[in-house]
Amino acid sequence: MASESNKMTCDFTDKPTTQSYFGSIADFTQSLGPVNTEHKAQVSYSVKRKFLWMWAYEKTADGTLYLNVTLDKEINDPHVHNVTQVSTNRWNHHVEVKSQETAASAWLHDLIREGYDFAQK
C-alpha cells in the first residue's frame, strides 16, 4: 500500500492560517521594491538572484509556514531555526513561522530586507 504524499507545496488554499502568514510576508517582501516571484513547489522571490523561499508540506498542519532567506553572511539569531552554509559566501537561514506575530515581526522583516539587499548585488 502506497503512503500518502508529503511533498512541498505553495498552495495554502486548505490552510487558511498558513495562507495568512504567507500573505503578510509576501506583502512585506513586495513592498521592498521590484521582485520576481515564481510558484513551483515553493514560492520564491528574486531580484538578480533568489533570496527567499516559502512553503509548507502537504501533511503540515495549518499554522506552520517554512521559509529560507539566503544571505552572503551567517546571522546568529535565536529566532532562526537553522543556518546552513550552502557555498562560499552563501548561507541559508531557515525560519519556521507559527504565528502572525512572527510573520509581522521586525526581526523577520530585517532578515528578509537583508536578503533582498543581497539579491540586488
N, C-alpha and C positions, 0 to 999 in steps of 0.2 A: 504494500500500500504506500503510495507516494505521500510525503508530508506536505503540508501547506507551505506555500512560498513565504519568504520573509525578505523580499527584495527592497532595496532603497526606493523611495518614491518622493516625488514632489507634488503629488496630488493629495491635498489635505481635505478634500470635499467631505469625507466622513469623519473628520477630526476637527470640529469647529474651534476648539481651544488652541490646538496647534496652528490652525489657519490664522487665528487672531495674532499669535506670536509672530508668525511669518509676515503677516501684513504690516505689523508695526515695524519690524526690522527692514522689510523691503521699502516701505515709505521713507524711512530714515536714509537708507542707502541711496535711493534715487534722489534724495534732496542734496546729496553731496556734489552732484554735477552729472555730466553725461556718463552713463554706464551702458554696457551691452549686457543683456540678460539672455540666458539660454536655459530652456526647460528640457531636461532629459530625465535621468533617474534622480538627479539633484537639480536645484535651481542654482545657477552660477552667475556671478557678476564679474565683469572685466572692464578694463579701460584699455591699456596696452597689453596687459596680462591679466589672468584671472586672479582674484583676490578673496572671493567669498563664495562658499558653497553652503546650501541649506537643504536638509532632507529629514525624513522620518523613515522608519521601516514599516512594511505592511502590517506587521504584528505589534508595532509600537503602540502603546495605549495613547489615547488622546491626551494631550497636555505635555508632550515631550517633542522638542524640535532640536535637531543636531545641526551644528554649523562648524565650519573651519574657516579661519582667516589666515591667509599667508602673508608673512612679513619677511623682511630681509634681516631680521634680528629676533632673538628669543626674548619674549616678555614673560617674566615670572610674576604671575598674579594668582592669588588663591581662587579666583573665580574661574580660571582656565582649567578645564578638566585634565588636559594632556597637551604637551608640546612635543612635536617630533621634527627633527631636522631632516628634511627630505632631499636636500642637496646643498652645495656650497651657498651660503647666504640665503637659504630658504628654510623657514620654519613654519609648520602648520600648527595653529593654535586651535584646539578643539574645545568647544563650549557646548554644554547641554542646557538648553533653555527650558525651564519647567515652571515659569511664572511670568505674568505680564510685567512684574517689577524688573525681572532680569531683562526681558525683551526691550524695555524702555530705559534701561539703566545708563548712566553716564559712562561707566567703565566699559560697557559693551559698545556704546557709540564711539568712544575713544579708540577702542581696538579696531573697529570697522573703518573708522576715519584713517587710522594709520595704514590699514590695508589698502584703502582707496588711494592714499598718497603714494604708497609704494607701487601700486599698479600703474601709476602715471609715468614712472621713471623710464 
